[in-house]
Amino acid sequence: MFKAFKYFDLNDNGSVDRKEFVKVLEKVGLRTDSESQIDAIFNHYDVNQDGGLEYYEFIGKVFKMPSKTPKSKIDQTNVVFNSK
C-alpha cells in the first residue's frame, strides 16, 4: 500500500497536496472541469482537513477504516500487504 501512496506523493515529502492529487487523477484517466468535484474528492480523503493527504489518511480511506482507527492497527495492515 505504501507504494500506491508514493505514486501519489510526487515530490516525496510524505504528504499529497491537492495539486499532486489532481495530477494523479489525470494520470489514471479521471478528469473533471469542476473544481468543486475535485475539492469534494480531495476533502473526502483529507480527514484532518490540513490540505494534505498523509499515508494514514490514504490507507484509512482505501480500506474504509474509521477515522479514529489507531495508528498501530493501520501499521499492522501495512505490514500484511507489503509482505506479499
N, CA, C and O atoms as a Maestro MAE file, in Angstrom:
{
 s_m_m2io_version
 :::
 2.0.0
}

f_m_ct {
 s_m_title
 :::
 protein
 m_atom[336] {
  # First column is atom index #
  i_m_mmod_type
  r_m_x_coord
  r_m_y_coord
  r_m_z_coord
  i_m_residue_number
  s_m_chain_name
  s_m_pdb_residue_name
  s_m_pdb_atom_name
  i_m_atomic_number
  :::
  1 25 0.815 -1.192 0.000 1 A "MET " " N  " 7
  2 3 0.000 0.000 0.000 1 A "MET " " CA " 6
  3 2 0.864 1.263 0.000 1 A "MET " " C  " 6
  4 15 0.486 2.296 -0.554 1 A "MET " " O  " 8
  5 25 2.019 1.154 0.628 2 A "PHE " " N  " 7
  6 3 2.884 2.329 0.680 2 A "PHE " " CA " 6
  7 2 3.346 2.711 -0.724 2 A "PHE " " C  " 6
  8 15 3.511 3.894 -1.022 2 A "PHE " " O  " 8
  9 25 3.553 1.722 -1.582 3 A "LYS " " N  " 7
  10 3 3.951 2.010 -2.962 3 A "LYS " " CA " 6
  11 2 2.861 2.782 -3.687 3 A "LYS " " C  " 6
  12 15 3.149 3.691 -4.466 3 A "LYS " " O  " 8
  13 25 1.607 2.421 -3.433 4 A "ALA " " N  " 7
  14 3 0.484 3.147 -4.048 4 A "ALA " " CA " 6
  15 2 0.473 4.591 -3.567 4 A "ALA " " C  " 6
  16 15 0.257 5.510 -4.357 4 A "ALA " " O  " 8
  17 25 0.705 4.792 -2.274 5 A "PHE " " N  " 7
  18 3 0.739 6.147 -1.737 5 A "PHE " " CA " 6
  19 2 1.874 6.945 -2.368 5 A "PHE " " C  " 6
  20 15 1.695 8.112 -2.719 5 A "PHE " " O  " 8
  21 25 3.029 6.327 -2.512 6 A "LYS " " N  " 7
  22 3 4.187 7.013 -3.097 6 A "LYS " " CA " 6
  23 2 3.913 7.421 -4.546 6 A "LYS " " C  " 6
  24 15 4.483 8.401 -5.027 6 A "LYS " " O  " 8
  25 25 3.058 6.690 -5.237 7 A "TYR " " N  " 7
  26 3 2.670 7.048 -6.602 7 A "TYR " " CA " 6
  27 2 1.973 8.405 -6.610 7 A "TYR " " C  " 6
  28 15 2.129 9.186 -7.550 7 A "TYR " " O  " 8
  29 25 1.205 8.680 -5.562 8 A "PHE " " N  " 7
  30 3 0.508 9.954 -5.432 8 A "PHE " " CA " 6
  31 2 1.436 11.060 -4.936 8 A "PHE " " C  " 6
  32 15 1.286 12.218 -5.327 8 A "PHE " " O  " 8
  33 25 2.385 10.713 -4.083 9 A "ASP " " N  " 7
  34 3 3.276 11.697 -3.464 9 A "ASP " " CA " 6
  35 2 4.414 12.046 -4.416 9 A "ASP " " C  " 6
  36 15 5.537 11.564 -4.264 9 A "ASP " " O  " 8
  37 25 4.111 12.885 -5.391 10 A "LEU " " N  " 7
  38 3 5.040 13.161 -6.483 10 A "LEU " " CA " 6
  39 2 6.340 13.828 -6.045 10 A "LEU " " C  " 6
  40 15 7.385 13.590 -6.650 10 A "LEU " " O  " 8
  41 25 6.294 14.659 -5.003 11 A "ASN " " N  " 7
  42 3 7.524 15.326 -4.559 11 A "ASN " " CA " 6
  43 2 8.172 14.620 -3.369 11 A "ASN " " C  " 6
  44 15 9.139 15.122 -2.796 11 A "ASN " " O  " 8
  45 25 7.638 13.457 -3.000 12 A "ASP " " N  " 7
  46 3 8.231 12.597 -1.963 12 A "ASP " " CA " 6
  47 2 8.411 13.288 -0.618 12 A "ASP " " C  " 6
  48 15 9.422 13.090 0.055 12 A "ASP " " O  " 8
  49 25 7.421 14.108 -0.223 13 A "ASN " " N  " 7
  50 3 7.525 14.791 1.072 13 A "ASN " " CA " 6
  51 2 6.658 14.155 2.153 13 A "ASN " " C  " 6
  52 15 6.573 14.677 3.265 13 A "ASN " " O  " 8
  53 25 6.013 13.028 1.836 14 A "GLY " " N  " 7
  54 3 5.211 12.324 2.827 14 A "GLY " " CA " 6
  55 2 3.762 12.780 2.908 14 A "GLY " " C  " 6
  56 15 3.000 12.310 3.752 14 A "GLY " " O  " 8
  57 25 3.391 13.694 2.027 15 A "SER " " N  " 7
  58 3 2.025 14.208 2.004 15 A "SER " " CA " 6
  59 2 1.644 14.506 0.553 15 A "SER " " C  " 6
  60 15 2.468 14.963 -0.239 15 A "SER " " O  " 8
  61 25 0.396 14.240 0.227 16 A "VAL " " N  " 7
  62 3 -0.096 14.510 -1.120 16 A "VAL " " CA " 6
  63 2 -0.945 15.773 -1.069 16 A "VAL " " C  " 6
  64 15 -2.001 15.797 -0.436 16 A "VAL " " O  " 8
  65 25 -0.477 16.821 -1.739 17 A "ASP " " N  " 7
  66 3 -1.278 18.057 -1.749 17 A "ASP " " CA " 6
  67 2 -2.293 17.990 -2.891 17 A "ASP " " C  " 6
  68 15 -2.277 17.056 -3.693 17 A "ASP " " O  " 8
  69 25 -3.156 18.968 -2.952 18 A "ARG " " N  " 7
  70 3 -4.237 18.968 -3.934 18 A "ARG " " CA " 6
  71 2 -3.699 18.923 -5.364 18 A "ARG " " C  " 6
  72 15 -4.254 18.228 -6.215 18 A "ARG " " O  " 8
  73 25 -2.633 19.655 -5.625 19 A "LYS " " N  " 7
  74 3 -2.042 19.703 -6.968 19 A "LYS " " CA " 6
  75 2 -1.538 18.318 -7.390 19 A "LYS " " C  " 6
  76 15 -1.769 17.892 -8.522 19 A "LYS " " O  " 8
  77 25 -0.857 17.622 -6.492 20 A "GLU " " N  " 7
  78 3 -0.382 16.265 -6.778 20 A "GLU " " CA " 6
  79 2 -1.568 15.327 -6.999 20 A "GLU " " C  " 6
  80 15 -1.552 14.485 -7.896 20 A "GLU " " O  " 8
  81 25 -2.582 15.489 -6.173 21 A "PHE " " N  " 7
  82 3 -3.777 14.656 -6.257 21 A "PHE " " CA " 6
  83 2 -4.423 14.784 -7.636 21 A "PHE " " C  " 6
  84 15 -4.799 13.783 -8.247 21 A "PHE " " O  " 8
  85 25 -4.548 16.008 -8.117 22 A "VAL " " N  " 7
  86 3 -5.146 16.255 -9.433 22 A "VAL " " CA " 6
  87 2 -4.302 15.628 -10.538 22 A "VAL " " C  " 6
  88 15 -4.846 15.031 -11.467 22 A "VAL " " O  " 8
  89 25 -2.975 15.756 -10.445 23 A "LYS " " N  " 7
  90 3 -2.090 15.167 -11.462 23 A "LYS " " CA " 6
  91 2 -2.261 13.656 -11.534 23 A "LYS " " C  " 6
  92 15 -2.282 13.086 -12.625 23 A "LYS " " O  " 8
  93 25 -2.382 13.003 -10.383 24 A "VAL " " N  " 7
  94 3 -2.537 11.549 -10.377 24 A "VAL " " CA " 6
  95 2 -3.909 11.156 -10.905 24 A "VAL " " C  " 6
  96 15 -4.029 10.176 -11.640 24 A "VAL " " O  " 8
  97 25 -4.940 11.901 -10.545 25 A "LEU " " N  " 7
  98 3 -6.267 11.615 -11.105 25 A "LEU " " CA " 6
  99 2 -6.226 11.673 -12.620 25 A "LEU " " C  " 6
  100 15 -6.819 10.835 -13.300 25 A "LEU " " O  " 8
  101 25 -5.526 12.663 -13.146 26 A "GLU " " N  " 7
  102 3 -5.395 12.789 -14.602 26 A "GLU " " CA " 6
  103 2 -4.608 11.623 -15.196 26 A "GLU " " C  " 6
  104 15 -4.950 11.120 -16.266 26 A "GLU " " O  " 8
  105 25 -3.546 11.190 -14.496 27 A "LYS " " N  " 7
  106 3 -2.732 10.072 -14.974 27 A "LYS " " CA " 6
  107 2 -3.556 8.789 -15.108 27 A "LYS " " C  " 6
  108 15 -3.332 7.989 -16.016 27 A "LYS " " O  " 8
  109 25 -4.505 8.606 -14.198 28 A "VAL " " N  " 7
  110 3 -5.312 7.379 -14.230 28 A "VAL " " CA " 6
  111 2 -6.594 7.557 -15.039 28 A "VAL " " C  " 6
  112 15 -7.459 6.682 -15.049 28 A "VAL " " O  " 8
  113 25 -6.704 8.691 -15.713 29 A "GLY " " N  " 7
  114 3 -7.822 8.907 -16.620 29 A "GLY " " CA " 6
  115 2 -9.066 9.511 -16.017 29 A "GLY " " C  " 6
  116 15 -10.114 9.518 -16.664 29 A "GLY " " O  " 8
  117 25 -8.991 10.017 -14.806 30 A "LEU " " N  " 7
  118 3 -10.140 10.669 -14.166 30 A "LEU " " CA " 6
  119 2 -9.987 12.170 -14.326 30 A "LEU " " C  " 6
  120 15 -9.138 12.795 -13.690 30 A "LEU " " O  " 8
  121 25 -10.806 12.726 -15.166 31 A "ARG " " N  " 7
  122 3 -10.724 14.167 -15.439 31 A "ARG " " CA " 6
  123 2 -12.065 14.822 -15.167 31 A "ARG " " C  " 6
  124 15 -13.122 14.244 -15.417 31 A "ARG " " O  " 8
  125 25 -12.000 16.016 -14.659 32 A "THR " " N  " 7
  126 3 -13.204 16.817 -14.460 32 A "THR " " CA " 6
  127 2 -12.826 18.286 -14.567 32 A "THR " " C  " 6
  128 15 -11.727 18.687 -14.182 32 A "THR " " O  " 8
  129 25 -13.730 19.068 -15.083 33 A "ASP " " N  " 7
  130 3 -13.520 20.508 -15.157 33 A "ASP " " CA " 6
  131 2 -14.099 21.208 -13.934 33 A "ASP " " C  " 6
  132 15 -13.974 22.422 -13.780 33 A "ASP " " O  " 8
  133 25 -14.725 20.435 -13.082 34 A "SER " " N  " 7
  134 3 -15.389 21.005 -11.922 34 A "SER " " CA " 6
  135 2 -14.454 21.065 -10.715 34 A "SER " " C  " 6
  136 15 -14.107 20.038 -10.131 34 A "SER " " O  " 8
  137 25 -14.059 22.269 -10.357 35 A "GLU " " N  " 7
  138 3 -13.194 22.438 -9.182 35 A "GLU " " CA " 6
  139 2 -13.900 21.949 -7.914 35 A "GLU " " C  " 6
  140 15 -13.266 21.434 -6.993 35 A "GLU " " O  " 8
  141 25 -15.224 22.121 -7.889 36 A "SER " " N  " 7
  142 3 -15.959 21.688 -6.695 36 A "SER " " CA " 6
  143 2 -15.947 20.166 -6.563 36 A "SER " " C  " 6
  144 15 -15.924 19.649 -5.446 36 A "SER " " O  " 8
  145 25 -15.963 19.437 -7.684 37 A "GLN " " N  " 7
  146 3 -15.863 17.980 -7.629 37 A "GLN " " CA " 6
  147 2 -14.482 17.557 -7.132 37 A "GLN " " C  " 6
  148 15 -14.359 16.658 -6.300 37 A "GLN " " O  " 8
  149 25 -13.456 18.210 -7.648 38 A "ILE " " N  " 7
  150 3 -12.093 17.898 -7.204 38 A "ILE " " CA " 6
  151 2 -11.960 18.177 -5.704 38 A "ILE " " C  " 6
  152 15 -11.413 17.362 -4.960 38 A "ILE " " O  " 8
  153 25 -12.462 19.328 -5.272 39 A "ASP " " N  " 7
  154 3 -12.406 19.664 -3.842 39 A "ASP " " CA " 6
  155 2 -13.139 18.631 -3.003 39 A "ASP " " C  " 6
  156 15 -12.653 18.232 -1.944 39 A "ASP " " O  " 8
  157 25 -14.305 18.196 -3.467 40 A "ALA " " N  " 7
  158 3 -15.091 17.221 -2.710 40 A "ALA " " CA " 6
  159 2 -14.351 15.897 -2.570 40 A "ALA " " C  " 6
  160 15 -14.332 15.296 -1.496 40 A "ALA " " O  " 8
  161 25 -13.742 15.448 -3.666 41 A "ILE " " N  " 7
  162 3 -12.985 14.190 -3.622 41 A "ILE " " CA " 6
  163 2 -11.776 14.334 -2.703 41 A "ILE " " C  " 6
  164 15 -11.537 13.488 -1.842 41 A "ILE " " O  " 8
  165 25 -11.017 15.412 -2.892 42 A "PHE " " N  " 7
  166 3 -9.816 15.620 -2.076 42 A "PHE " " CA " 6
  167 2 -10.185 15.725 -0.593 42 A "PHE " " C  " 6
  168 15 -9.537 15.111 0.255 42 A "PHE " " O  " 8
  169 25 -11.208 16.492 -0.289 43 A "ASN " " N  " 7
  170 3 -11.611 16.686 1.108 43 A "ASN " " CA " 6
  171 2 -12.136 15.403 1.744 43 A "ASN " " C  " 6
  172 15 -12.047 15.224 2.958 43 A "ASN " " O  " 8
  173 25 -12.677 14.520 0.928 44 A "HIS " " N  " 7
  174 3 -13.123 13.221 1.447 44 A "HIS " " CA " 6
  175 2 -11.938 12.437 2.020 44 A "HIS " " C  " 6
  176 15 -12.063 11.779 3.053 44 A "HIS " " O  " 8
  177 25 -10.812 12.510 1.355 45 A "TYR " " N  " 7
  178 3 -9.617 11.803 1.804 45 A "TYR " " CA " 6
  179 2 -8.828 12.573 2.857 45 A "TYR " " C  " 6
  180 15 -8.156 11.965 3.690 45 A "TYR " " O  " 8
  181 25 -8.898 13.876 2.830 46 A "ASP " " N  " 7
  182 3 -8.151 14.722 3.774 46 A "ASP " " CA " 6
  183 2 -8.939 14.820 5.086 46 A "ASP " " C  " 6
  184 15 -9.568 15.837 5.377 46 A "ASP " " O  " 8
  185 25 -8.889 13.751 5.855 47 A "VAL " " N  " 7
  186 3 -9.699 13.616 7.067 47 A "VAL " " CA " 6
  187 2 -9.461 14.746 8.055 47 A "VAL " " C  " 6
  188 15 -10.417 15.275 8.623 47 A "VAL " " O  " 8
  189 25 -8.209 15.127 8.271 48 A "ASN " " N  " 7
  190 3 -7.921 16.173 9.258 48 A "ASN " " CA " 6
  191 2 -7.964 17.583 8.659 48 A "ASN " " C  " 6
  192 15 -7.690 18.569 9.342 48 A "ASN " " O  " 8
  193 25 -8.313 17.657 7.371 49 A "GLN " " N  " 7
  194 3 -8.506 18.933 6.677 49 A "GLN " " CA " 6
  195 2 -7.314 19.884 6.796 49 A "GLN " " C  " 6
  196 15 -7.484 21.087 6.996 49 A "GLN " " O  " 8
  197 25 -6.099 19.325 6.671 50 A "ASP " " N  " 7
  198 3 -4.893 20.158 6.750 50 A "ASP " " CA " 6
  199 2 -4.334 20.508 5.371 50 A "ASP " " C  " 6
  200 15 -3.276 21.129 5.267 50 A "ASP " " O  " 8
  201 25 -5.039 20.112 4.323 51 A "GLY " " N  " 7
  202 3 -4.593 20.446 2.978 51 A "GLY " " CA " 6
  203 2 -3.647 19.446 2.358 51 A "GLY " " C  " 6
  204 15 -3.147 19.667 1.254 51 A "GLY " " O  " 8
  205 25 -3.392 18.348 3.047 52 A "GLY " " N  " 7
  206 3 -2.524 17.301 2.527 52 A "GLY " " CA " 6
  207 2 -3.020 15.938 2.954 52 A "GLY " " C  " 6
  208 15 -3.597 15.780 4.030 52 A "GLY " " O  " 8
  209 25 -2.792 14.961 2.105 53 A "LEU " " N  " 7
  210 3 -3.167 13.591 2.432 53 A "LEU " " CA " 6
  211 2 -1.935 12.865 2.947 53 A "LEU " " C  " 6
  212 15 -0.967 12.664 2.214 53 A "LEU " " O  " 8
  213 25 -1.982 12.481 4.197 54 A "GLU " " N  " 7
  214 3 -0.901 11.695 4.756 54 A "GLU " " CA " 6
  215 2 -1.201 10.218 4.526 54 A "GLU " " C  " 6
  216 15 -2.334 9.846 4.219 54 A "GLU " " O  " 8
  217 25 -0.197 9.397 4.672 55 A "TYR " " N  " 7
  218 3 -0.338 7.966 4.423 55 A "TYR " " CA " 6
  219 2 -1.483 7.364 5.230 55 A "TYR " " C  " 6
  220 15 -2.252 6.557 4.707 55 A "TYR " " O  " 8
  221 25 -1.600 7.748 6.492 56 A "TYR " " N  " 7
  222 3 -2.623 7.146 7.345 56 A "TYR " " CA " 6
  223 2 -4.031 7.540 6.921 56 A "TYR " " C  " 6
  224 15 -4.968 6.764 7.107 56 A "TYR " " O  " 8
  225 25 -4.195 8.720 6.359 57 A "GLU " " N  " 7
  226 3 -5.492 9.112 5.808 57 A "GLU " " CA " 6
  227 2 -5.781 8.285 4.552 57 A "GLU " " C  " 6
  228 15 -6.893 7.793 4.357 57 A "GLU " " O  " 8
  229 25 -4.766 8.146 3.715 58 A "PHE " " N  " 7
  230 3 -4.892 7.421 2.460 58 A "PHE " " CA " 6
  231 2 -5.297 5.970 2.701 58 A "PHE " " C  " 6
  232 15 -6.294 5.506 2.148 58 A "PHE " " O  " 8
  233 25 -4.548 5.267 3.506 59 A "ILE " " N  " 7
  234 3 -4.822 3.849 3.722 59 A "ILE " " CA " 6
  235 2 -6.129 3.664 4.494 59 A "ILE " " C  " 6
  236 15 -6.846 2.685 4.282 59 A "ILE " " O  " 8
  237 25 -6.436 4.601 5.383 60 A "GLY " " N  " 7
  238 3 -7.695 4.522 6.115 60 A "GLY " " CA " 6
  239 2 -8.894 4.580 5.192 60 A "GLY " " C  " 6
  240 15 -9.878 3.876 5.417 60 A "GLY " " O  " 8
  241 25 -8.833 5.398 4.166 61 A "LYS " " N  " 7
  242 3 -9.937 5.510 3.209 61 A "LYS " " CA " 6
  243 2 -9.942 4.342 2.224 61 A "LYS " " C  " 6
  244 15 -11.008 3.869 1.833 61 A "LYS " " O  " 8
  245 25 -8.775 3.881 1.826 62 A "VAL " " N  " 7
  246 3 -8.717 2.762 0.900 62 A "VAL " " CA " 6
  247 2 -9.387 1.531 1.514 62 A "VAL " " C  " 6
  248 15 -10.111 0.802 0.834 62 A "VAL " " O  " 8
  249 25 -9.138 1.311 2.803 63 A "PHE " " N  " 7
  250 3 -9.710 0.156 3.485 63 A "PHE " " CA " 6
  251 2 -10.959 0.512 4.279 63 A "PHE " " C  " 6
  252 15 -11.478 -0.307 5.038 63 A "PHE " " O  " 8
  253 25 -11.444 1.756 4.095 64 A "LYS " " N  " 7
  254 3 -12.655 2.238 4.748 64 A "LYS " " CA " 6
  255 2 -12.607 2.062 6.269 64 A "LYS " " C  " 6
  256 15 -13.593 1.675 6.896 64 A "LYS " " O  " 8
  257 25 -11.451 2.353 6.838 65 A "MET " " N  " 7
  258 3 -11.305 2.305 8.290 65 A "MET " " CA " 6
  259 2 -11.862 3.597 8.873 65 A "MET " " C  " 6
  260 15 -11.702 4.664 8.279 65 A "MET " " O  " 8
  261 25 -12.507 3.513 10.013 66 A "PRO " " N  " 7
  262 3 -12.997 4.748 10.645 66 A "PRO " " CA " 6
  263 2 -11.838 5.696 10.925 66 A "PRO " " C  " 6
  264 15 -10.709 5.256 11.145 66 A "PRO " " O  " 8
  265 25 -12.116 6.993 10.916 67 A "SER " " N  " 7
  266 3 -11.051 7.983 11.109 67 A "SER " " CA " 6
  267 2 -10.396 7.866 12.477 67 A "SER " " C  " 6
  268 15 -9.296 8.381 12.674 67 A "SER " " O  " 8
  269 25 -11.040 7.206 13.414 68 A "LYS " " N  " 7
  270 3 -10.476 7.031 14.757 68 A "LYS " " CA " 6
  271 2 -9.673 5.740 14.897 68 A "LYS " " C  " 6
  272 15 -9.266 5.381 16.002 68 A "LYS " " O  " 8
  273 25 -9.439 5.032 13.775 69 A "THR " " N  " 7
  274 3 -8.672 3.796 13.819 69 A "THR " " CA " 6
  275 2 -7.268 4.091 14.334 69 A "THR " " C  " 6
  276 15 -6.592 4.987 13.829 69 A "THR " " O  " 8
  277 25 -6.830 3.331 15.345 70 A "PRO " " N  " 7
  278 3 -5.484 3.589 15.896 70 A "PRO " " CA " 6
  279 2 -4.396 3.389 14.841 70 A "PRO " " C  " 6
  280 15 -4.492 2.517 13.978 70 A "PRO " " O  " 8
  281 25 -3.363 4.221 14.939 71 A "LYS " " N  " 7
  282 3 -2.233 4.143 14.022 71 A "LYS " " CA " 6
  283 2 -1.631 2.734 14.031 71 A "LYS " " C  " 6
  284 15 -1.214 2.245 12.981 71 A "LYS " " O  " 8
  285 25 -1.577 2.079 15.180 72 A "SER " " N  " 7
  286 3 -0.988 0.745 15.275 72 A "SER " " CA " 6
  287 2 -1.758 -0.269 14.426 72 A "SER " " C  " 6
  288 15 -1.157 -1.166 13.836 72 A "SER " " O  " 8
  289 25 -3.072 -0.131 14.364 73 A "LYS " " N  " 7
  290 3 -3.887 -1.035 13.543 73 A "LYS " " CA " 6
  291 2 -3.590 -0.814 12.058 73 A "LYS " " C  " 6
  292 15 -3.513 -1.772 11.288 73 A "LYS " " O  " 8
  293 25 -3.426 0.426 11.668 74 A "ILE " " N  " 7
  294 3 -3.103 0.735 10.272 74 A "ILE " " CA " 6
  295 2 -1.709 0.219 9.944 74 A "ILE " " C  " 6
  296 15 -1.491 -0.298 8.848 74 A "ILE " " O  " 8
  297 25 -0.761 0.347 10.870 75 A "ASP " " N  " 7
  298 3 0.586 -0.182 10.658 75 A "ASP " " CA " 6
  299 2 0.543 -1.691 10.428 75 A "ASP " " C  " 6
  300 15 1.265 -2.207 9.575 75 A "ASP " " O  " 8
  301 25 -0.299 -2.405 11.184 76 A "GLN " " N  " 7
  302 3 -0.429 -3.855 11.017 76 A "GLN " " CA " 6
  303 2 -0.951 -4.190 9.628 76 A "GLN " " C  " 6
  304 15 -0.475 -5.135 8.999 76 A "GLN " " O  " 8
  305 25 -1.914 -3.433 9.147 77 A "THR " " N  " 7
  306 3 -2.465 -3.641 7.813 77 A "THR " " CA " 6
  307 2 -1.379 -3.442 6.762 77 A "THR " " C  " 6
  308 15 -1.277 -4.214 5.809 77 A "THR " " O  " 8
  309 25 -0.576 -2.409 6.940 78 A "ASN " " N  " 7
  310 3 0.503 -2.116 6.003 78 A "ASN " " CA " 6
  311 2 1.511 -3.258 5.954 78 A "ASN " " C  " 6
  312 15 1.963 -3.622 4.868 78 A "ASN " " O  " 8
  313 25 1.875 -3.833 7.099 79 A "VAL " " N  " 7
  314 3 2.832 -4.917 7.146 79 A "VAL " " CA " 6
  315 2 2.297 -6.119 6.369 79 A "VAL " " C  " 6
  316 15 3.038 -6.751 5.616 79 A "VAL " " O  " 8
  317 25 1.025 -6.432 6.546 80 A "VAL " " N  " 7
  318 3 0.427 -7.581 5.851 80 A "VAL " " CA " 6
  319 2 0.485 -7.387 4.348 80 A "VAL " " C  " 6
  320 15 0.885 -8.307 3.634 80 A "VAL " " O  " 8
  321 25 0.102 -6.228 3.845 81 A "PHE " " N  " 7
  322 3 0.068 -6.015 2.406 81 A "PHE " " CA " 6
  323 2 1.447 -5.829 1.797 81 A "PHE " " C  " 6
  324 15 1.654 -6.199 0.641 81 A "PHE " " O  " 8
  325 25 2.380 -5.278 2.521 82 A "ASN " " N  " 7
  326 3 3.727 -5.095 1.966 82 A "ASN " " CA " 6
  327 2 4.564 -6.349 2.027 82 A "ASN " " C  " 6
  328 15 5.609 -6.418 1.380 82 A "ASN " " O  " 8
  329 25 4.130 -7.363 2.798 83 A "SER " " N  " 7
  330 3 4.918 -8.577 2.922 83 A "SER " " CA " 6
  331 2 4.631 -9.563 1.798 83 A "SER " " C  " 6
  332 15 5.309 -10.584 1.685 83 A "SER " " O  " 8
  333 25 3.641 -9.272 0.971 84 A "LYS " " N  " 7
  334 3 3.276 -10.200 -0.122 84 A "LYS " " CA " 6
  335 2 4.018 -9.890 -1.389 84 A "LYS " " C  " 6
  336 15 3.828 -10.571 -2.398 84 A "LYS " " O  " 8
  :::
 }
 m_bond[335] {
  # First column is bond index #
  i_m_from
  i_m_to
  i_m_order
  :::
  1 1 2 1
  2 2 3 1
  3 3 4 2
  4 3 5 1
  5 5 6 1
  6 6 7 1
  7 7 8 2
  8 7 9 1
  9 9 10 1
  10 10 11 1
  11 11 12 2
  12 11 13 1
  13 13 14 1
  14 14 15 1
  15 15 16 2
  16 15 17 1
  17 17 18 1
  18 18 19 1
  19 19 20 2
  20 19 21 1
  21 21 22 1
  22 22 23 1
  23 23 24 2
  24 23 25 1
  25 25 26 1
  26 26 27 1
  27 27 28 2
  28 27 29 1
  29 29 30 1
  30 30 31 1
  31 31 32 2
  32 31 33 1
  33 33 34 1
  34 34 35 1
  35 35 36 2
  36 35 37 1
  37 37 38 1
  38 38 39 1
  39 39 40 2
  40 39 41 1
  41 41 42 1
  42 42 43 1
  43 43 44 2
  44 43 45 1
  45 45 46 1
  46 46 47 1
  47 47 48 2
  48 47 49 1
  49 49 50 1
  50 50 51 1
  51 51 52 2
  52 51 53 1
  53 53 54 1
  54 54 55 1
  55 55 56 2
  56 55 57 1
  57 57 58 1
  58 58 59 1
  59 59 60 2
  60 59 61 1
  61 61 62 1
  62 62 63 1
  63 63 64 2
  64 63 65 1
  65 65 66 1
  66 66 67 1
  67 67 68 2
  68 67 69 1
  69 69 70 1
  70 70 71 1
  71 71 72 2
  72 71 73 1
  73 73 74 1
  74 74 75 1
  75 75 76 2
  76 75 77 1
  77 77 78 1
  78 78 79 1
  79 79 80 2
  80 79 81 1
  81 81 82 1
  82 82 83 1
  83 83 84 2
  84 83 85 1
  85 85 86 1
  86 86 87 1
  87 87 88 2
  88 87 89 1
  89 89 90 1
  90 90 91 1
  91 91 92 2
  92 91 93 1
  93 93 94 1
  94 94 95 1
  95 95 96 2
  96 95 97 1
  97 97 98 1
  98 98 99 1
  99 99 100 2
  100 99 101 1
  101 101 102 1
  102 102 103 1
  103 103 104 2
  104 103 105 1
  105 105 106 1
  106 106 107 1
  107 107 108 2
  108 107 109 1
  109 109 110 1
  110 110 111 1
  111 111 112 2
  112 111 113 1
  113 113 114 1
  114 114 115 1
  115 115 116 2
  116 115 117 1
  117 117 118 1
  118 118 119 1
  119 119 120 2
  120 119 121 1
  121 121 122 1
  122 122 123 1
  123 123 124 2
  124 123 125 1
  125 125 126 1
  126 126 127 1
  127 127 128 2
  128 127 129 1
  129 129 130 1
  130 130 131 1
  131 131 132 2
  132 131 133 1
  133 133 134 1
  134 134 135 1
  135 135 136 2
  136 135 137 1
  137 137 138 1
  138 138 139 1
  139 139 140 2
  140 139 141 1
  141 141 142 1
  142 142 143 1
  143 143 144 2
  144 143 145 1
  145 145 146 1
  146 146 147 1
  147 147 148 2
  148 147 149 1
  149 149 150 1
  150 150 151 1
  151 151 152 2
  152 151 153 1
  153 153 154 1
  154 154 155 1
  155 155 156 2
  156 155 157 1
  157 157 158 1
  158 158 159 1
  159 159 160 2
  160 159 161 1
  161 161 162 1
  162 162 163 1
  163 163 164 2
  164 163 165 1
  165 165 166 1
  166 166 167 1
  167 167 168 2
  168 167 169 1
  169 169 170 1
  170 170 171 1
  171 171 172 2
  172 171 173 1
  173 173 174 1
  174 174 175 1
  175 175 176 2
  176 175 177 1
  177 177 178 1
  178 178 179 1
  179 179 180 2
  180 179 181 1
  181 181 182 1
  182 182 183 1
  183 183 184 2
  184 183 185 1
  185 185 186 1
  186 186 187 1
  187 187 188 2
  188 187 189 1
  189 189 190 1
  190 190 191 1
  191 191 192 2
  192 191 193 1
  193 193 194 1
  194 194 195 1
  195 195 196 2
  196 195 197 1
  197 197 198 1
  198 198 199 1
  199 199 200 2
  200 199 201 1
  201 201 202 1
  202 202 203 1
  203 203 204 2
  204 203 205 1
  205 205 206 1
  206 206 207 1
  207 207 208 2
  208 207 209 1
  209 209 210 1
  210 210 211 1
  211 211 212 2
  212 211 213 1
  213 213 214 1
  214 214 215 1
  215 215 216 2
  216 215 217 1
  217 217 218 1
  218 218 219 1
  219 219 220 2
  220 219 221 1
  221 221 222 1
  222 222 223 1
  223 223 224 2
  224 223 225 1
  225 225 226 1
  226 226 227 1
  227 227 228 2
  228 227 229 1
  229 229 230 1
  230 230 231 1
  231 231 232 2
  232 231 233 1
  233 233 234 1
  234 234 235 1
  235 235 236 2
  236 235 237 1
  237 237 238 1
  238 238 239 1
  239 239 240 2
  240 239 241 1
  241 241 242 1
  242 242 243 1
  243 243 244 2
  244 243 245 1
  245 245 246 1
  246 246 247 1
  247 247 248 2
  248 247 249 1
  249 249 250 1
  250 250 251 1
  251 251 252 2
  252 251 253 1
  253 253 254 1
  254 254 255 1
  255 255 256 2
  256 255 257 1
  257 257 258 1
  258 258 259 1
  259 259 260 2
  260 259 261 1
  261 261 262 1
  262 262 263 1
  263 263 264 2
  264 263 265 1
  265 265 266 1
  266 266 267 1
  267 267 268 2
  268 267 269 1
  269 269 270 1
  270 270 271 1
  271 271 272 2
  272 271 273 1
  273 273 274 1
  274 274 275 1
  275 275 276 2
  276 275 277 1
  277 277 278 1
  278 278 279 1
  279 279 280 2
  280 279 281 1
  281 281 282 1
  282 282 283 1
  283 283 284 2
  284 283 285 1
  285 285 286 1
  286 286 287 1
  287 287 288 2
  288 287 289 1
  289 289 290 1
  290 290 291 1
  291 291 292 2
  292 291 293 1
  293 293 294 1
  294 294 295 1
  295 295 296 2
  296 295 297 1
  297 297 298 1
  298 298 299 1
  299 299 300 2
  300 299 301 1
  301 301 302 1
  302 302 303 1
  303 303 304 2
  304 303 305 1
  305 305 306 1
  306 306 307 1
  307 307 308 2
  308 307 309 1
  309 309 310 1
  310 310 311 1
  311 311 312 2
  312 311 313 1
  313 313 314 1
  314 314 315 1
  315 315 316 2
  316 315 317 1
  317 317 318 1
  318 318 319 1
  319 319 320 2
  320 319 321 1
  321 321 322 1
  322 322 323 1
  323 323 324 2
  324 323 325 1
  325 325 326 1
  326 326 327 1
  327 327 328 2
  328 327 329 1
  329 329 330 1
  330 330 331 1
  331 331 332 2
  332 331 333 1
  333 333 334 1
  334 334 335 1
  335 335 336 2
  :::
 }
}
